[in-house]
Amino acid sequence: MGIDVVLLGYGAIGQAVHRMLASHADDVRVAGVLDRAALEGAAGEARVAGPAGRQVPVVNLGTATELADVIVECASPAAVRTHGPGIIGAGTDMLVASLGALVDDRLRSTLLERGPGCCHLSTGAIGGLDLVRASAGTIEGIRLGTRKPPAALLHPGLTAALRAAISQTDATGRPRQVFGGSVADAVRLFPSNINVAAALGLAAGDMDLVHVEIIADPGATLTRHAIEVRGSGGNYGFSIENFPDPANPATSALTARSMVSGLLRLAGRGPHFI
Ligand SMILES: NC(=O)c1ccc[n+]([C@@H]2O[C@H](COP(=O)([O-])OP(=O)(O)OC[C@H]3O[C@@H](n4cnc5c(N)ncnc54)[C@H](O)[C@@H]3O)[C@@H](O)[C@H]2O)c1
């Protein structure tokens, strides 16, 4: 039995997931990789990806939906927008890491409600989403304070003002809040850096309940998420400190492990907490 997956995105997370799945081959098999960079210049589908001895074919979307029970998105919010509707529409399931894409109401409804494929959301770099989900309808507000080293916040699409503010923290050596506002604005300005904000909004059932603060801290070696949930059902706090993925300082190493844990759950491997 077990399930076959195709990795959509073969960067830091995709490669770590592939490595970790080697010890779960009876439950989850990697059947291919769909990656923009790997496909560039590829002649047909002759290209392969992965370490020697465990290489898998580089495939296009059509082949991916034929091969996979689940397509594992660990690429970018843009990849979710481009490929998500086609995957779900083809009746293939999808596990999504780039949750920021789901701030878009129309895309969210296409992926989560229309089917026939099923869209699963990865817990990614945080925990406690089961509790937030269980509290949906009773939550009055969520505050997310994310503290990262400046290098983990810099990306090519940043506005000049944000780039200057983040870079300045390296020069002064002092932490600085570089963003405060809604999930939608956080995701617009930091598309690949603040998926946890969208995760909290999705779990709470309302993105507008979440207030996001991002701090660039030149003294930080870990990424810290301080999460405070207030509501009529109770008040909850989580403090999560993640080591970065060695291949990408913007990504926490926990994210790949969360995806593997989710895939094992989909393959029927317990214990299941629901
Ligand atoms: N949910 C979470 O907590 C969480 C945490 C970290 C990262 N993420 C998401 O995971 C994504 C991947 O993280 P990473 O560290 O592996 O990034 P990475 O930059 O190391 O790798 C991304 C890979 O995806 C490929 N890619 C990007 N856009 C694509 C597209 N449209 N079609 C096909 N391939 C595409 C790139 O070629 C690259 O190989 C991030 O962009 C972020 O959105 C989510």
The ligand as an SDF file (V2000), in Angstrom:
LIG
                    3D

 44 48  0  0  0  0  0  0  0  0999 V2000
    4.0390   26.9540    6.0020 N   0  0  0  0  0  0  0  0  0  0  0  0
    5.2360   27.3000    6.4740 C   0  0  0  0  0  0  0  0  0  0  0  0
    5.4170   27.4330    7.6930 O   0  0  0  0  0  0  0  0  0  0  0  0
    6.3830   27.5210    5.5300 C   0  0  0  0  0  0  0  0  0  0  0  0
    7.6740   27.6580    6.0410 C   0  0  0  0  0  0  0  0  0  0  0  0
    8.7320   27.8540    5.1530 C   0  0  0  0  0  0  0  0  0  0  0  0
    8.4980   27.9320    3.7850 C   0  0  0  0  0  0  0  0  0  0  0  0
    7.2230   27.8040    3.3210 N   0  0  0  0  0  0  0  0  0  0  0  0
    6.9440   27.9010    1.8630 C   0  0  0  0  0  0  0  0  0  0  0  0
    7.6970   26.9190    1.2040 O   0  0  0  0  0  0  0  0  0  0  0  0
    8.2670   27.5050    0.0250 C   0  0  0  0  0  0  0  0  0  0  0  0
    9.5460   26.7570   -0.3470 C   0  0  0  0  0  0  0  0  0  0  0  0
   10.5260   26.9450    0.6560 O   0  0  0  0  0  0  0  0  0  0  0  0
   12.0440   26.5170    0.3860 P   0  0  0  0  0  0  0  0  0  0  0  0
   12.8200   26.9510    1.5680 O   0  0  0  0  0  0  0  0  0  0  0  0
   12.1100   25.1030   -0.0430 O   0  0  0  0  0  0  0  0  0  0  0  0
   12.3980   27.4800   -0.8610 O   0  0  0  0  0  0  0  0  0  0  0  0
   13.6010   27.3330   -1.9080 P   0  0  0  0  0  0  0  0  0  0  0  0
   13.7390   28.6740   -2.5140 O   0  0  0  0  0  0  0  0  0  0  0  0
   14.7740   26.6790   -1.2790 O   0  0  0  0  0  0  0  0  0  0  0  0
   13.0280   26.3110   -3.0230 O   0  0  0  0  0  0  0  0  0  0  0  0
   11.8830   26.5950   -3.7810 C   0  0  0  0  0  0  0  0  0  0  0  0
   11.9310   25.7240   -5.0400 C   0  0  0  0  0  0  0  0  0  0  0  0
   10.6580   25.8200   -5.6780 O   0  0  0  0  0  0  0  0  0  0  0  0
   10.8500   26.0680   -7.0780 C   0  0  0  0  0  0  0  0  0  0  0  0
    9.7190   26.8960   -7.5370 N   0  0  0  0  0  0  0  0  0  0  0  0
    9.3800   28.1320   -7.1220 C   0  0  0  0  0  0  0  0  0  0  0  0
    8.2840   28.5640   -7.7640 N   0  0  0  0  0  0  0  0  0  0  0  0
    7.9090   27.5620   -8.6120 C   0  0  0  0  0  0  0  0  0  0  0  0
    6.8500   27.3980   -9.5340 C   0  0  0  0  0  0  0  0  0  0  0  0
    5.9760   28.3840   -9.7620 N   0  0  0  0  0  0  0  0  0  0  0  0
    6.7640   26.2290  -10.2240 N   0  0  0  0  0  0  0  0  0  0  0  0
    7.6750   25.2440  -10.0250 C   0  0  0  0  0  0  0  0  0  0  0  0
    8.7060   25.3440   -9.1650 N   0  0  0  0  0  0  0  0  0  0  0  0
    8.8210   26.4900   -8.4570 C   0  0  0  0  0  0  0  0  0  0  0  0
   12.1890   26.7810   -7.2080 C   0  0  0  0  0  0  0  0  0  0  0  0
   12.7820   26.5020   -8.4760 O   0  0  0  0  0  0  0  0  0  0  0  0
   12.9970   26.1770   -6.0480 C   0  0  0  0  0  0  0  0  0  0  0  0
   13.7450   25.0410   -6.4540 O   0  0  0  0  0  0  0  0  0  0  0  0
    8.4810   28.9870    0.3790 C   0  0  0  0  0  0  0  0  0  0  0  0
    8.4280   29.8000   -0.7760 O   0  0  0  0  0  0  0  0  0  0  0  0
    7.3240   29.2700    1.3130 C   0  0  0  0  0  0  0  0  0  0  0  0
    6.2270   29.8210    0.5880 O   0  0  0  0  0  0  0  0  0  0  0  0
    6.1810   27.5920    4.1590 C   0  0  0  0  0  0  0  0  0  0  0  0
  1  2  1  0
  2  3  2  0
  2  4  1  0
  4  5  1  0
  4 44  2  0
  5  6  2  0
  6  7  1  0
  7  8  2  0
  8  9  1  0
  8 44  1  0
  9 10  1  0
  9 42  1  0
 10 11  1  0
 11 12  1  0
 11 40  1  0
 12 13  1  0
 13 14  1  0
 14 15  2  0
 14 16  1  0
 14 17  1  0
 17 18  1  0
 18 19  2  0
 18 20  1  0
 18 21  1  0
 21 22  1  0
 22 23  1  0
 23 24  1  0
 23 38  1  0
 24 25  1  0
 25 26  1  0
 25 36  1  0
 26 27  1  0
 26 35  1  0
 27 28  2  0
 28 29  1  0
 29 30  1  0
 29 35  2  0
 30 31  1  0
 30 32  2  0
 32 33  1  0
 33 34  2  0
 34 35  1  0
 36 37  1  0
 36 38  1  0
 38 39  1  0
 40 41  1  0
 40 42  1  0
 42 43  1  0
M  CHG  2   8   1  16  -1
M  END
$$$$
